[in-house]
């Protein structure tokens, strides 16, 4: 059966944290779609510089957790900081958690897991500048490139994007 993976992003996502998992997951036969605040193209960053754009397939408010096997949240500084202030984005993260679906967040992406109060007692990792936030949210911060804890998969940054995508896919088999 084909796995269905939803990527949620807005402007300011770190380019390799969306495009590398997108390519890896499609290469593994997954159906992958991108949800964003609107249907306008969203702009990546490569560190602090403009990167590629991608046109979303649907708006965040249209996404339903029960239609997907996993939700992937790329990082970058701007993207997750913007999304964690959006009620529809946080509600979607919570809906994935409530239905037992896999949640994956890389780099600064775990900020959405913090906002949704999903890390208490869980093992997690993320970009070094958010690790105190993860600890304050009750996570056991682990210094590993990719960390899987049940239905939550987290990763440090862009160089871990391919391994992160494969770990997320593996978590959907549990």
Residue pairs with C-beta under 8 A, 6 or more apart in sequence:
2 29
2 30
2 31
3 25
3 28
3 29
3 30
3 31
3 69
3 70
3 169
3 172
4 30
4 31
4 32
4 33
4 67
4 68
4 69
5 25
5 30
5 31
5 32
5 33
5 68
5 69
5 70
5 71
5 72
5 168
5 169
5 172
6 32
6 33
6 34
6 35
6 63
6 68
6 70
6 71
6 72
7 18
7 21
7 22
7 32
7 33
7 34
7 35
7 71
7 72
7 73
7 74
8 34
8 35
8 36
8 60
8 63
8 71
8 72
8 73
8 83
8 89
8 92
8 93
9 18
9 34
9 35
9 36
9 42
9 54
9 56
9 73
9 74
9 79
9 83
10 36
10 37
10 42
10 78
10 79
10 82
10 83
11 42
11 43
11 78
11 79
11 82
12 43
12 44
12 45
12 76
12 77
12 78
12 79
12 81
12 82
13 42
13 44
13 45
13 74
13 75
13 76
13 78
13 79
14 44
14 45
14 46
14 74
14 75
14 76
14 79
14 107
14 157
14 158
15 44
15 45
15 46
15 51
15 52
15 158
16 46
16 158
16 159
16 161
17 74
17 75
17 76
17 106
17 107
17 109
17 157
17 158
17 161
18 34
18 44
18 54
18 74
19 44
19 52
19 54
20 158
20 161
20 162
20 165
21 72
21 74
21 106
21 161
21 162
21 164
21 165
21 168
22 32
22 34
24 161
24 162
24 165
24 166
25 32
25 165
25 168
25 169
26 32
28 166
28 169
30 169
33 57
33 58
34 42
34 54
34 55
34 56
34 57
34 58
35 56
35 57
35 58
35 59
35 60
35 62
35 63
35 92
36 42
36 56
36 59
36 60
37 59
37 60
37 86
37 88
37 89
38 56
38 59
39 55
39 56
39 58
39 59
40 55
40 56
41 53
41 54
41 55
41 56
42 53
42 54
42 56
43 50
43 51
43 52
43 53
44 50
44 51
44 52
44 53
44 54
44 76
45 51
45 76
45 77
45 78
60 86
60 88
60 89
60 92
61 88
63 92
64 95
65 71
65 92
65 95
65 96
65 98
65 99
65 101
66 99
68 96
68 101
69 101
69 102
69 172
70 96
70 101
70 102
70 103
70 104
70 168
70 169
70 171
70 172
71 92
71 93
71 96
71 101
71 102
71 103
71 104
72 104
72 105
72 106
72 165
72 168
73 80
73 83
73 93
73 103
73 104
73 105
73 106
73 109
73 110
73 112
73 113
74 106
74 107
74 109
75 105
75 106
75 107
75 108
75 109
75 126
75 127
75 157
76 107
76 108
77 108
79 108
79 109
80 105
80 107
80 108
80 109
80 110
80 111
80 112
81 108
81 111
83 89
83 90
83 112
84 90
84 111
84 112
84 114
84 115
89 112
90 112
90 115
90 116
93 103
93 112
93 113
93 115
93 116
93 118
94 116
94 118
96 102
96 103
97 103
97 116
97 118
97 151
100 151
101 151
102 151
102 152
102 153
102 168
102 171
102 172
103 113
103 118
103 151
103 152
103 153
104 152
104 153
104 154
104 155
104 164
104 165
104 167
104 168
104 171
105 111
105 112
105 113
105 126
105 152
105 153
105 154
105 155
106 126
106 154
106 155
106 156
106 157
106 160
106 161
106 164
107 126
107 127
107 155
107 156
107 157
107 158
108 126
108 127
108 129
108 130
109 126
109 154
110 119
110 124
110 125
110 126
110 130
110 133
110 134
110 139
110 154
111 130
111 133
113 119
113 124
113 137
113 152
113 154
114 133
114 134
114 137
117 137
118 152
119 134
119 137
119 138
119 139
119 152
120 137
120 138
120 139
121 138
121 139
121 140
122 138
122 139
122 140
122 149
122 150
122 152
123 139
123 140
123 142
123 147
123 149
124 134
124 139
124 140
124 141
124 142
124 147
124 149
124 152
124 154
125 131
125 134
125 141
125 142
125 143
125 144
125 145
125 146
125 147
125 154
125 155
125 156
126 134
126 141
126 154
126 155
126 156
127 156
127 157
128 156
131 141
134 141
135 141
144 156
145 155
145 156
145 159
145 160
145 163
146 153
146 154
146 155
146 156
146 160
146 163
146 164
146 167
147 153
147 154
147 155
148 167
148 170
148 171
150 171
150 174
151 171
151 174
153 164
153 167
153 168
153 171
155 161
155 163
155 164
155 167
